[in-house]
Amino acid sequence: MSATLPELDTRRLAHGGVGQKIALILSAWLGVFLGSILLGLTGFGTLAVVTFFFPALLFVPVFGFVFGSIGVSRSRDRVISHTRTKILPADHPLTKGVAALATKLDIPCPSVGVYPDQAMNAFAAGSSPQKAVVSFSQSLVDRLPARSILAIAAHELAHVANRDMRRMQYATSFQNALTWYLFWWERGKVFVRWILGFLGELMLMRLSRTREFWADATGAALIGKDAMMEALRDIHADRAQPSPEYLAYARMMIRANPKTLLSTHPTLEQRLQALRDETYIRRLPYRR
């Protein structure tokens, strides 16, 4: 692929919404099936397992969608409040830069803000491009060159355009829904919840890492992969750790600890290698 990438087909960036919902329902049913097997192994009678199985096929997806919708609708305002993000005016240079990138992605410009933290980081939150916020740590704005800030903004806007916040919220809600349903059972529930919770967490973290690769690729398609790689190196070179109050939102940020067992982010080398090889860049939707 040439250094100059073709124009993105922005209408197809957020494709797969229906497919994801079907995948969530199927994964919930798989979890119910595995839970039924594990409940049987822990001494439940056949009638008890059947009584668990059929209602769960309905209730787990319903709970997942209901609580997922509630979580998504509240996410923007909750994150702004908890991170103490200060929304910048429309004529601020950073807001103008984000607005220009949003125009390229054919989405409304989200609210742009800055939050007080010594670690260089950034995040996106919100239920849709119309109700989203992109926020940068004060340290990042103060210390990084404009080119890297623009690349990081492109990465975060990619999350907005790809509706990644909705994807992750619904995936988390479905995982929680199965755990909550199992909580109602008196015998064997701790063991079964632990097993299914761990398997669900592995799947959730894999989805999170994949969405980071896609955001890097989409950002690279906007501002060039060299600029994206440079920004990733710059931000990972920062040795400052996020303040404790921001650790709860680490999964939403461009930089998190990739060395934990259940990592939400790939390692820096994995991200750079994916950009060098154009693994995800080649799979983005482009205009013919």
C-alpha positions in Angstrom: 0.0 0.0 0.0 1.3 3.4 -0.9 2.2 6.0 1.7 -0.8 8.1 0.6 -3.8 6.1 1.7 -7.1 6.2 -0.3 -10.1 8.0 1.2 -11.9 6.3 3.9 -15.5 5.2 3.3 -16.7 6.7 6.6 -20.3 5.4 6.2 -19.0 1.9 6.7 -16.7 2.5 9.7 -19.4 1.8 12.2 -20.8 -1.2 10.3 -21.5 -4.4 12.2 -23.9 -3.1 14.8 -26.5 -5.7 14.0 -23.8 -8.4 13.7 -22.4 -7.5 17.1 -25.9 -7.7 18.7 -26.3 -11.2 17.3 -22.9 -12.1 18.4 -23.7 -10.9 22.0 -26.8 -12.9 22.1 -25.1 -16.0 20.9 -22.2 -15.6 23.3 -24.8 -15.1 26.1 -26.5 -18.3 25.1 -23.1 -20.1 25.0 -22.4 -18.8 28.5 -25.8 -20.1 29.7 -25.1 -23.5 28.1 -21.7 -23.7 29.8 -23.2 -22.5 33.1 -25.9 -25.2 32.9 -23.2 -27.9 32.4 -21.1 -26.5 35.3 -24.2 -26.3 37.5 -24.9 -29.9 36.7 -21.4 -30.9 37.6 -21.7 -29.2 41.0 -24.6 -31.4 42.0 -27.7 -29.7 40.7 -30.5 -32.0 39.6 -31.7 -32.2 36.0 -34.9 -30.2 36.9 -32.9 -27.4 38.5 -30.6 -27.1 35.5 -33.5 -27.0 33.1 -35.2 -24.4 35.3 -32.0 -22.3 35.1 -31.4 -22.9 31.4 -34.5 -21.8 29.6 -35.3 -18.6 31.6 -31.6 -17.6 31.3 -31.9 -17.7 27.5 -34.3 -14.8 27.7 -33.3 -12.9 30.8 -29.5 -12.7 30.2 -29.8 -10.9 26.8 -32.6 -8.7 28.0 -30.6 -7.6 31.1 -27.5 -7.1 28.9 -29.3 -4.8 26.5 -31.2 -2.9 29.2 -28.2 -2.2 31.4 -26.0 -1.7 28.4 -28.3 1.1 27.2 -28.4 2.7 30.6 -24.6 2.6 30.9 -24.0 4.0 27.5 -26.5 6.9 27.9 -24.8 8.0 31.2 -21.2 7.4 30.2 -20.3 10.8 28.8 -21.5 13.0 31.7 -20.2 10.5 34.3 -16.7 10.4 32.8 -16.5 14.2 32.4 -17.5 14.6 36.1 -15.3 11.9 37.5 -12.2 12.9 35.6 -12.8 16.7 36.2 -12.6 17.3 32.5 -12.8 21.0 31.5 -14.6 21.4 28.2 -12.7 23.8 25.8 -14.4 26.5 23.8 -15.1 26.0 20.1 -12.4 28.5 19.1 -9.6 26.8 21.1 -6.8 25.5 18.8 -7.2 21.9 20.1 -11.0 22.0 19.5 -10.4 23.3 16.0 -7.9 20.5 15.3 -10.3 17.8 16.5 -13.1 19.4 14.5 -11.0 19.2 11.3 -10.4 15.5 11.9 -14.1 14.9 12.7 -15.0 16.5 9.4 -12.7 14.0 7.6 -14.5 11.2 9.4 -17.9 12.8 8.5 -19.0 12.9 12.1 -20.1 15.8 14.4 -17.3 17.2 16.4 -17.5 15.9 19.9 -16.9 18.0 23.0 -13.2 18.5 23.5 -11.7 18.8 27.0 -8.6 18.6 29.2 -8.4 16.8 32.5 -5.7 17.3 35.2 -3.2 14.4 35.3 0.6 14.2 35.3 0.5 11.1 33.0 0.2 11.6 29.3 -3.0 10.1 28.2 -6.4 10.7 26.4 -9.8 9.1 26.2 -13.1 9.1 24.4 -16.5 8.5 25.9 -20.1 8.7 24.9 -23.0 6.9 23.4 -22.7 8.3 19.8 -20.7 10.9 17.8 -23.5 13.4 18.7 -23.0 12.7 22.4 -19.3 12.1 22.8 -16.3 13.7 24.5 -12.6 13.5 23.6 -10.4 14.5 26.5 -6.6 14.9 26.9 -4.5 15.0 30.0 -3.0 18.4 30.8 0.5 16.7 30.7 -0.1 15.5 27.2 -1.2 18.9 25.9 1.8 20.6 27.6 4.5 18.2 26.6 3.8 16.6 23.3 4.4 18.2 19.9 1.3 19.3 17.9 1.8 16.4 15.4 1.6 13.8 18.1 -1.4 15.4 19.7 -3.2 15.4 16.4 -2.4 11.7 15.9 -3.8 10.9 19.4 -6.9 12.9 18.6 -7.3 10.9 15.4 -7.1 7.6 17.4 -9.7 8.8 19.9 -12.0 10.0 17.1 -11.6 6.6 15.5 -13.1 5.1 18.7 -16.0 7.6 18.3 -16.6 6.9 14.6 -16.3 3.1 15.1 -18.8 3.3 18.1 -16.3 1.4 20.2 -17.6 2.8 23.4 -21.0 1.2 22.7 -19.4 -2.1 21.7 -17.4 -2.3 25.0 -20.3 -1.2 27.2 -22.7 -3.7 25.8 -20.1 -6.5 25.9 -19.4 -5.6 29.6 -23.2 -5.5 30.4 -23.7 -9.0 28.8 -20.9 -10.4 30.9 -22.3 -8.8 34.0 -25.8 -10.0 33.2 -24.8 -13.6 33.2 -22.9 -13.1 36.5 -25.9 -11.5 38.1 -28.2 -14.2 37.0 -26.0 -16.9 38.4 -25.8 -14.9 41.7 -29.4 -15.8 42.4 -28.5 -19.5 42.7 -27.7 -20.8 46.1 -25.6 -23.9 45.5 -22.5 -24.0 43.4 -22.9 -20.4 42.2 -19.5 -19.1 43.4 -17.5 -21.7 41.5 -19.6 -21.4 38.3 -19.5 -17.6 38.5 -15.8 -17.6 38.9 -15.3 -19.9 35.9 -17.7 -18.1 33.6 -16.6 -14.7 34.8 -12.9 -15.5 34.0 -13.8 -16.8 30.5 -16.0 -13.7 29.9 -13.2 -11.4 31.0 -10.8 -13.0 28.6 -13.2 -12.5 25.7 -13.9 -8.9 26.8 -10.2 -8.0 27.0 -9.5 -9.6 23.6 -12.3 -7.4 22.1 -10.7 -4.3 23.8 -7.3 -5.1 22.4 -8.7 -5.6 18.9 -10.6 -2.2 19.0 -7.3 -0.5 19.9 -5.7 -1.9 16.8 -8.6 -0.7 14.7 -8.4 2.8 16.3 -4.7 3.0 15.5 -5.4 2.0 11.9 -8.2 4.5 11.4 -6.1 7.2 13.0 -3.2 6.3 10.6 -5.6 6.5 7.6 -6.4 10.1 8.7 -2.9 11.5 9.5 -0.4 8.8 8.2 0.9 5.7 9.9 4.3 7.3 10.5 2.7 10.1 12.6 0.6 7.5 14.4 3.6 5.4 15.2 5.5 8.5 16.4 2.7 9.5 18.7 2.5 6.0 20.2 6.2 6.0 20.9 6.0 9.5 22.5 3.1 8.7 24.8 4.6 5.3 25.9 7.9 7.0 26.7 6.2 8.8 29.5 7.1 7.1 32.8 4.5 8.9 34.9 1.7 6.7 36.1 -1.9 7.8 36.0 -3.3 9.2 39.3 -5.4 6.6 41.2 -8.6 8.5 40.4 -8.1 7.8 36.7 -7.2 4.1 36.9 -10.8 3.1 36.8 -10.9 4.7 33.3 -7.6 3.2 32.0 -9.5 0.8 29.7 -10.9 3.9 27.9 -7.5 5.6 27.4 -5.0 5.4 24.6 -2.3 4.1 27.1 -2.8 1.4 29.7 -0.7 -1.2 31.3 -0.3 -3.9 28.6 1.6 -6.3 30.8 -1.2 -7.5 33.0 -2.8 -10.9 32.5 -6.1 -9.4 31.5 -4.8 -6.5 29.5 -7.2 -4.0 27.8 -4.4 -2.8 25.4 -1.8 -4.5 23.2 1.9 -3.8 23.9 3.6 -0.9 22.2 5.5 -3.2 20.0 2.4 -5.1 18.9 0.7 -1.8 18.0 3.8 -0.6 16.0 4.1 -3.9 14.2 0.4 -3.9 13.2 0.9 -0.4 11.8 4.2 -1.3 10.0 2.5 -4.4 8.5 -0.7 -2.5 7.8 -2.5 -5.5 9.3 -5.7 -3.5 10.0 -5.1 -0.6 7.7 -5.6 -2.8 4.7 -8.9 -4.0 6.1 -10.4 -0.6 6.6 -13.3 0.4 4.2 -12.1 2.7 1.5 -13.9 4.5 -1.3 -13.5 2.8 -4.7 
